[in-house]
């Protein structure tokens, strides 16, 4: 049996580093793929929450614009619905 030289130990370490680097890159690939899946799910959930929140706001906006049109139409006729002279 021949004694191990520093070159042999160094070569063994480089081979070990190479193998570990391949393993780390393999795991990093799976982590990136999983993160992309999670981000897609989060994106879908936020889109659903956004639609749930924005639907009532859109309805309120339509109602407010209809009320504003009603008041503007009343002003064009010369009647102010909030004028005390028009009450009773």
N, CA, C and O atoms as CSV, one atom per row, in Angstrom:
chain,resi,resn,atom,element,x,y,z
A,1,UNK,N,N,0.826,-1.171,0.000
A,1,UNK,CA,C,0.000,0.000,0.000
A,1,UNK,C,C,0.876,1.243,0.000
A,1,UNK,O,O,1.806,1.379,0.795
A,2,UNK,N,N,0.548,2.148,-0.921
A,2,UNK,CA,C,1.367,3.357,-1.031
A,2,UNK,C,C,0.786,4.446,-0.125
A,2,UNK,O,O,-0.426,4.522,0.076
A,3,UNK,N,N,1.647,5.261,0.402
A,3,UNK,CA,C,1.157,6.333,1.278
A,3,UNK,C,C,0.434,7.403,0.460
A,3,UNK,O,O,0.745,7.640,-0.707
A,4,UNK,N,N,-0.546,8.045,1.116
A,4,UNK,CA,C,-1.292,9.104,0.452
A,4,UNK,C,C,-0.469,10.384,0.429
A,4,UNK,O,O,0.107,10.794,1.437
A,5,UNK,N,N,-0.430,10.991,-0.722
A,5,UNK,CA,C,0.280,12.258,-0.835
A,5,UNK,C,C,-0.724,13.399,-0.744
A,5,UNK,O,O,-1.934,13.181,-0.801
A,6,UNK,N,N,-0.219,14.595,-0.605
A,6,UNK,CA,C,-1.107,15.766,-0.521
A,6,UNK,C,C,-1.849,15.970,-1.849
A,6,UNK,O,O,-2.972,16.475,-1.850
A,7,UNK,N,N,-1.260,15.599,-2.937
A,7,UNK,CA,C,-1.938,15.711,-4.241
A,7,UNK,C,C,-3.123,14.758,-4.306
A,7,UNK,O,O,-4.169,15.105,-4.856
A,8,UNK,N,N,-2.968,13.556,-3.745
A,8,UNK,CA,C,-4.083,12.601,-3.715
A,8,UNK,C,C,-5.235,13.118,-2.849
A,8,UNK,O,O,-6.401,13.019,-3.230
A,9,UNK,N,N,-4.896,13.666,-1.690
A,9,UNK,CA,C,-5.919,14.212,-0.794
A,9,UNK,C,C,-6.613,15.392,-1.460
A,9,UNK,O,O,-7.834,15.526,-1.384
A,10,UNK,N,N,-5.836,16.242,-2.109
A,10,UNK,CA,C,-6.408,17.398,-2.794
A,10,UNK,C,C,-7.320,16.959,-3.937
A,10,UNK,O,O,-8.391,17.539,-4.122
A,11,UNK,N,N,-6.926,15.965,-4.694
A,11,UNK,CA,C,-7.762,15.445,-5.781
A,11,UNK,C,C,-9.067,14.864,-5.221
A,11,UNK,O,O,-10.140,15.084,-5.783
A,12,UNK,N,N,-8.968,14.121,-4.111
A,12,UNK,CA,C,-10.157,13.563,-3.469
A,12,UNK,C,C,-11.105,14.684,-3.028
A,12,UNK,O,O,-12.318,14.578,-3.208
A,13,UNK,N,N,-10.557,15.751,-2.453
A,13,UNK,CA,C,-11.381,16.881,-2.012
A,13,UNK,C,C,-12.067,17.573,-3.193
A,13,UNK,O,O,-13.231,17.959,-3.090
A,14,UNK,N,N,-11.358,17.730,-4.308
A,14,UNK,CA,C,-11.969,18.369,-5.492
A,14,UNK,C,C,-13.105,17.505,-6.053
A,14,UNK,O,O,-14.139,18.027,-6.470
A,15,UNK,N,N,-12.909,16.201,-6.062
A,15,UNK,CA,C,-13.966,15.299,-6.525
A,15,UNK,C,C,-15.169,15.376,-5.594
A,15,UNK,O,O,-16.313,15.420,-6.047
A,16,UNK,N,N,-14.905,15.392,-4.283
A,16,UNK,CA,C,-15.977,15.505,-3.300
A,16,UNK,C,C,-16.725,16.836,-3.443
A,16,UNK,O,O,-17.953,16.865,-3.358
A,17,UNK,N,N,-16.007,17.917,-3.656
A,17,UNK,CA,C,-16.634,19.231,-3.867
A,17,UNK,C,C,-17.497,19.214,-5.116
A,17,UNK,O,O,-18.599,19.761,-5.115
A,18,UNK,N,N,-17.014,18.597,-6.172
A,18,UNK,CA,C,-17.792,18.497,-7.416
A,18,UNK,C,C,-19.091,17.739,-7.208
A,18,UNK,O,O,-20.145,18.165,-7.679
A,19,UNK,N,N,-19.019,16.622,-6.507
A,19,UNK,CA,C,-20.219,15.815,-6.243
A,19,UNK,C,C,-21.205,16.604,-5.384
A,19,UNK,O,O,-22.407,16.610,-5.652
A,20,UNK,N,N,-20.689,17.267,-4.356
A,20,UNK,CA,C,-21.572,18.059,-3.492
A,20,UNK,C,C,-22.201,19.224,-4.250
A,20,UNK,O,O,-23.357,19.568,-4.006
A,21,UNK,N,N,-21.459,19.824,-5.156
A,21,UNK,CA,C,-21.995,20.919,-5.962
A,21,UNK,C,C,-23.122,20.428,-6.866
A,21,UNK,O,O,-24.129,21.118,-7.028
A,22,UNK,N,N,-22.965,19.260,-7.446
A,22,UNK,CA,C,-24.027,18.686,-8.277
A,22,UNK,C,C,-25.273,18.428,-7.442
A,22,UNK,O,O,-26.384,18.716,-7.887
A,23,UNK,N,N,-25.104,17.892,-6.244
A,23,UNK,CA,C,-26.238,17.619,-5.358
A,23,UNK,C,C,-26.928,18.913,-4.961
A,23,UNK,O,O,-28.157,18.979,-4.962
A,24,UNK,N,N,-26.157,19.950,-4.620
A,24,UNK,CA,C,-26.734,21.240,-4.228
A,24,UNK,C,C,-27.501,21.857,-5.400
A,24,UNK,O,O,-28.600,22.374,-5.201
A,25,UNK,N,N,-26.959,21.816,-6.592
A,25,UNK,CA,C,-27.651,22.369,-7.756
A,25,UNK,C,C,-28.929,21.598,-8.064
A,25,UNK,O,O,-29.927,22.187,-8.479
A,26,UNK,N,N,-28.903,20.287,-7.862
A,26,UNK,CA,C,-30.087,19.452,-8.071
A,26,UNK,C,C,-31.196,19.858,-7.104
A,26,UNK,O,O,-32.353,19.993,-7.502
A,27,UNK,N,N,-30.844,20.052,-5.839
A,27,UNK,CA,C,-31.836,20.468,-4.853
A,27,UNK,C,C,-32.302,21.899,-5.107
A,27,UNK,O,O,-33.480,22.208,-4.925
A,28,UNK,N,N,-31.399,22.763,-5.521
A,28,UNK,CA,C,-31.774,24.153,-5.820
A,28,UNK,C,C,-32.787,24.205,-6.966
A,28,UNK,O,O,-33.689,25.044,-6.961
A,29,UNK,N,N,-32.640,23.311,-7.947
A,29,UNK,CA,C,-33.587,23.252,-9.052
A,29,UNK,C,C,-34.982,22.912,-8.548
A,29,UNK,O,O,-35.958,23.546,-8.950
A,30,UNK,N,N,-35.086,21.924,-7.675
A,30,UNK,CA,C,-36.393,21.559,-7.127
A,30,UNK,C,C,-36.964,22.669,-6.250
A,30,UNK,O,O,-38.174,22.893,-6.247
A,31,UNK,N,N,-36.116,23.360,-5.513
A,31,UNK,CA,C,-36.588,24.477,-4.682
A,31,UNK,C,C,-37.142,25.586,-5.559
A,31,UNK,O,O,-38.190,26.149,-5.247
A,32,UNK,N,N,-36.466,25.909,-6.642
A,32,UNK,CA,C,-36.940,26.962,-7.544
A,32,UNK,C,C,-38.278,26.574,-8.166
A,32,UNK,O,O,-39.175,27.411,-8.267
A,33,UNK,N,N,-38.421,25.335,-8.577
A,33,UNK,CA,C,-39.681,24.880,-9.167
A,33,UNK,C,C,-40.808,24.951,-8.136
A,33,UNK,O,O,-41.918,25.369,-8.467
A,34,UNK,N,N,-40.541,24.553,-6.903
A,34,UNK,CA,C,-41.557,24.618,-5.855
A,34,UNK,C,C,-41.926,26.061,-5.525
A,34,UNK,O,O,-43.098,26.365,-5.301
A,35,UNK,N,N,-40.949,26.937,-5.494
A,35,UNK,CA,C,-41.229,28.354,-5.228
A,35,UNK,C,C,-42.097,28.935,-6.336
A,35,UNK,O,O,-43.000,29.724,-6.059
A,36,UNK,N,N,-41.839,28.561,-7.584
A,36,UNK,CA,C,-42.674,29.047,-8.683
A,36,UNK,C,C,-44.111,28.563,-8.540
A,36,UNK,O,O,-45.046,29.321,-8.799
A,37,UNK,N,N,-44.297,27.316,-8.132
A,37,UNK,CA,C,-45.654,26.796,-7.920
A,37,UNK,C,C,-46.361,27.561,-6.808
A,37,UNK,O,O,-47.526,27.936,-6.939
A,38,UNK,N,N,-45.644,27.784,-5.717
A,38,UNK,CA,C,-46.236,28.506,-4.591
A,38,UNK,C,C,-46.607,29.929,-5.015
A,38,UNK,O,O,-47.680,30.421,-4.667
A,39,UNK,N,N,-45.730,30.581,-5.759
A,39,UNK,CA,C,-46.014,31.946,-6.202
A,39,UNK,C,C,-47.207,31.987,-7.148
A,39,UNK,O,O,-47.988,32.937,-7.105
A,40,UNK,N,N,-47.363,30.983,-7.996
A,40,UNK,CA,C,-48.545,30.924,-8.864
A,40,UNK,C,C,-49.814,30.794,-8.038
A,40,UNK,O,O,-50.810,31.462,-8.314
A,41,UNK,N,N,-49.781,29.934,-7.022
A,41,UNK,CA,C,-50.954,29.767,-6.159
A,41,UNK,C,C,-51.274,31.058,-5.415
A,41,UNK,O,O,-52.435,31.451,-5.311
A,42,UNK,N,N,-50.241,31.712,-4.900
A,42,UNK,CA,C,-50.445,32.980,-4.196
A,42,UNK,C,C,-51.013,34.019,-5.156
A,42,UNK,O,O,-51.885,34.800,-4.776
A,43,UNK,N,N,-50.532,34.037,-6.385
A,43,UNK,CA,C,-51.035,34.976,-7.378
A,43,UNK,C,C,-52.506,34.718,-7.671
A,43,UNK,O,O,-53.290,35.661,-7.775
A,44,UNK,N,N,-52.891,33.447,-7.807
A,44,UNK,CA,C,-54.301,33.108,-8.044
A,44,UNK,C,C,-55.173,33.526,-6.868
A,44,UNK,O,O,-56.269,34.055,-7.053
A,45,UNK,N,N,-54.678,33.285,-5.662
A,45,UNK,CA,C,-55.451,33.643,-4.466
A,45,UNK,C,C,-55.612,35.157,-4.381
A,45,UNK,O,O,-56.700,35.642,-4.070
A,46,UNK,N,N,-54.558,35.903,-4.648
A,46,UNK,CA,C,-54.669,37.361,-4.581
A,46,UNK,C,C,-55.597,37.894,-5.663
A,46,UNK,O,O,-56.302,38.877,-5.435
A,47,UNK,N,N,-55.612,37.266,-6.837
A,47,UNK,CA,C,-56.554,37.683,-7.879
A,47,UNK,C,C,-57.995,37.443,-7.428
A,47,UNK,O,O,-58.866,38.283,-7.656
A,48,UNK,N,N,-58.245,36.304,-6.791
A,48,UNK,CA,C,-59.598,36.020,-6.305
A,48,UNK,C,C,-60.005,37.004,-5.216
A,48,UNK,O,O,-61.131,37.502,-5.213
A,49,UNK,N,N,-59.093,37.283,-4.296
A,49,UNK,CA,C,-59.392,38.250,-3.235
A,49,UNK,C,C,-59.642,39.626,-3.833
A,49,UNK,O,O,-60.533,40.352,-3.393
A,50,UNK,N,N,-58.858,39.976,-4.828
A,50,UNK,CA,C,-59.026,41.272,-5.491
A,50,UNK,C,C,-60.398,41.380,-6.150
A,50,UNK,O,O,-61.050,42.420,-6.053
A,51,UNK,N,N,-60.839,40.324,-6.813
A,51,UNK,CA,C,-62.161,40.382,-7.438
A,51,UNK,C,C,-63.258,40.445,-6.390
A,51,UNK,O,O,-64.261,41.131,-6.582
A,52,UNK,N,N,-63.077,39.734,-5.278
A,52,UNK,CA,C,-64.090,39.769,-4.213
A,52,UNK,C,C,-64.175,41.169,-3.608
A,52,UNK,O,O,-65.264,41.641,-3.283
A,53,UNK,N,N,-63.036,41.830,-3.458
A,53,UNK,CA,C,-63.023,43.168,-2.867
A,53,UNK,C,C,-63.513,44.207,-3.870
A,53,UNK,O,O,-64.233,45.132,-3.495
A,54,UNK,N,N,-63.137,44.069,-5.128
A,54,UNK,CA,C,-63.460,45.093,-6.106
A,54,UNK,C,C,-64.899,45.044,-6.604
A,54,UNK,O,O,-65.415,46.059,-7.072
A,55,UNK,N,N,-65.559,43.894,-6.516
A,55,UNK,CA,C,-66.959,43.809,-6.963
A,55,UNK,C,C,-67.858,44.748,-6.168
A,55,UNK,O,O,-68.584,45.532,-6.779
A,56,UNK,N,N,-67.848,44.709,-4.834
A,56,UNK,CA,C,-68.698,45.650,-4.102
A,56,UNK,C,C,-68.313,47.107,-4.337
A,56,UNK,O,O,-69.176,47.985,-4.352
A,57,UNK,N,N,-67.026,47.364,-4.520
A,57,UNK,CA,C,-66.606,48.732,-4.797
A,57,UNK,C,C,-67.138,49.214,-6.143
A,57,UNK,O,O,-67.540,50.370,-6.274
A,58,UNK,N,N,-67.141,48.347,-7.127
A,58,UNK,CA,C,-67.670,48.709,-8.439
A,58,UNK,C,C,-69.168,48.960,-8.362
A,58,UNK,O,O,-69.679,49.888,-8.989
A,59,UNK,N,N,-69.870,48.138,-7.596
A,59,UNK,CA,C,-71.318,48.332,-7.433
A,59,UNK,C,C,-71.583,49.649,-6.717
A,59,UNK,O,O,-72.490,50.386,-7.103
A,60,UNK,N,N,-70.809,49.956,-5.685
A,60,UNK,CA,C,-70.970,51.215,-4.967
A,60,UNK,C,C,-70.655,52.396,-5.874
A,60,UNK,O,O,-71.320,53.429,-5.799
A,61,UNK,N,N,-69.674,52.255,-6.710
A,61,UNK,CA,C,-69.327,53.328,-7.644
A,61,UNK,C,C,-70.462,53.564,-8.634
A,61,UNK,O,O,-70.798,54.711,-8.932
A,62,UNK,N,N,-71.048,52.497,-9.141
A,62,UNK,CA,C,-72.179,52.647,-10.062
A,62,UNK,C,C,-73.366,53.311,-9.372
A,62,UNK,O,O,-74.020,54.178,-9.951
A,63,UNK,N,N,-73.641,52.906,-8.140
A,63,UNK,CA,C,-74.757,53.495,-7.404
A,63,UNK,C,C,-74.494,54.973,-7.146
A,63,UNK,O,O,-75.396,55.797,-7.297
A,64,UNK,N,N,-73.280,55.314,-6.762
A,64,UNK,CA,C,-72.940,56.708,-6.502
A,64,UNK,C,C,-73.025,57.537,-7.772
A,64,UNK,O,O,-73.507,58.670,-7.740
A,65,UNK,N,N,-72.568,56.995,-8.879
A,65,UNK,CA,C,-72.653,57.746,-10.134
A,65,UNK,C,C,-74.103,57.917,-10.564
A,65,UNK,O,O,-74.456,58.957,-11.120
A,66,UNK,N,N,-74.944,56.928,-10.320
A,66,UNK,CA,C,-76.366,57.063,-10.638
A,66,UNK,C,C,-77.014,58.141,-9.774
A,66,UNK,O,O,-77.814,58.934,-10.270
A,67,UNK,N,N,-76.678,58.174,-8.501
A,67,UNK,CA,C,-77.218,59.194,-7.607
A,67,UNK,C,C,-76.740,60.584,-8.024
A,67,UNK,O,O,-77.510,61.545,-8.002
A,68,UNK,N,N,-75.472,60.683,-8.403
A,68,UNK,CA,C,-74.936,61.979,-8.843
A,68,UNK,C,C,-75.621,62.437,-10.121
A,68,UNK,O,O,-75.916,63.623,-10.272
A,69,UNK,N,N,-75.879,61.513,-11.043
A,69,UNK,CA,C,-76.608,61.867,-12.262
A,69,UNK,C,C,-78.018,62.339,-11.936
A,69,UNK,O,O,-78.520,63.274,-12.560
A,70,UNK,N,N,-78.659,61.701,-10.964
A,70,UNK,CA,C,-79.998,62.091,-10.557
A,70,UNK,C,C,-79.996,63.514,-10.013
A,70,UNK,O,O,-80.874,64.307,-10.355
A,71,UNK,N,N,-79.019,63.848,-9.169
A,71,UNK,CA,C,-78.936,65.193,-8.615
A,71,UNK,C,C,-78.586,66.215,-9.688
A,71,UNK,O,O,-79.118,67.325,-9.681
A,72,UNK,N,N,-77.698,65.855,-10.610
A,72,UNK,CA,C,-77.352,66.774,-11.684
A,72,UNK,C,C,-78.548,67.010,-12.586
A,72,UNK,O,O,-78.757,68.125,-13.064
A,73,UNK,N,N,-79.327,65.979,-12.819
A,73,UNK,CA,C,-80.531,66.119,-13.635
A,73,UNK,C,C,-81.535,67.042,-12.938
A,73,UNK,O,O,-82.208,67.833,-13.599
A,74,UNK,N,N,-81.640,66.947,-11.606
A,74,UNK,CA,C,-82.522,67.809,-10.833
A,74,UNK,C,C,-82.052,69.248,-10.867
A,74,UNK,O,O,-82.878,70.160,-10.889
A,75,UNK,N,N,-80.747,69.477,-10.873
A,75,UNK,CA,C,-80.211,70.838,-10.951
A,75,UNK,C,C,-80.504,71.460,-12.307
A,75,UNK,O,O,-80.748,72.663,-12.401
A,76,UNK,N,N,-80.481,70.648,-13.357
A,76,UNK,CA,C,-80.745,71.174,-14.692
A,76,UNK,C,C,-82.178,71.669,-14.803
A,76,UNK,O,O,-82.446,72.627,-15.528
A,77,UNK,N,N,-83.099,71.030,-14.097
A,77,UNK,CA,C,-84.493,71.452,-14.119
A,77,UNK,C,C,-84.712,72.679,-13.240
A,77,UNK,O,O,-85.770,73.304,-13.307
A,78,UNK,N,N,-83.739,73.027,-12.427
A,78,UNK,CA,C,-83.879,74.178,-11.558
A,78,UNK,C,C,-84.313,73.805,-10.165
A,78,UNK,O,O,-84.462,74.689,-9.321
A,79,UNK,N,N,-84.520,72.556,-9.890
A,79,UNK,CA,C,-84.928,72.120,-8.569
A,79,UNK,C,C,-83.719,71.579,-7.825
A,79,UNK,O,O,-82.930,70.809,-8.373
A,80,UNK,N,N,-83.587,71.980,-6.606
A,80,UNK,CA,C,-82.544,71.457,-5.750
A,80,UNK,C,C,-83.224,70.592,-4.707
A,80,UNK,O,O,-83.998,71.120,-3.908
A,81,UNK,N,N,-82.980,69.304,-4.671
A,81,UNK,CA,C,-83.689,68.444,-3.741
A,81,UNK,C,C,-83.385,68.774,-2.272
A,81,UNK,O,O,-84.135,68.383,-1.378
A,82,UNK,N,N,-82.266,69.504,-2.027
A,82,UNK,CA,C,-81.906,69.839,-0.657
A,82,UNK,C,C,-82.308,71.256,-0.272
A,82,UNK,O,O,-82.006,71.704,0.834
A,83,UNK,N,N,-82.981,71.961,-1.164
A,83,UNK,CA,C,-83.392,73.333,-0.908
A,83,UNK,C,C,-84.604,73.320,0.031
A,83,UNK,O,O,-85.534,72.542,-0.180
A,84,UNK,N,N,-84.609,74.178,1.073
A,84,UNK,CA,C,-85.700,74.209,2.041
A,84,UNK,C,C,-86.980,74.768,1.431
A,84,UNK,O,O,-88.069,74.511,1.943
A,85,UNK,N,N,-86.866,75.511,0.369
A,85,UNK,CA,C,-88.047,76.082,-0.262
A,85,UNK,C,C,-88.891,75.001,-0.936
A,85,UNK,O,O,-90.108,75.140,-1.067
A,86,UNK,N,N,-88.222,73.909,-1.366
A,86,UNK,CA,C,-88.933,72.857,-2.058
A,86,UNK,C,C,-89.617,71.871,-1.100
A,86,UNK,O,O,-90.415,71.035,-1.524
A,87,UNK,N,N,-89.297,71.980,0.185
A,87,UNK,CA,C,-89.879,71.034,1.141
A,87,UNK,C,C,-91.245,71.531,1.554
A,87,UNK,O,O,-91.401,72.696,1.923
A,88,UNK,N,N,-92.241,70.657,1.496
A,88,UNK,CA,C,-93.592,70.888,1.978
A,88,UNK,C,C,-94.213,72.038,1.387
A,88,UNK,O,O,-95.360,72.352,1.705
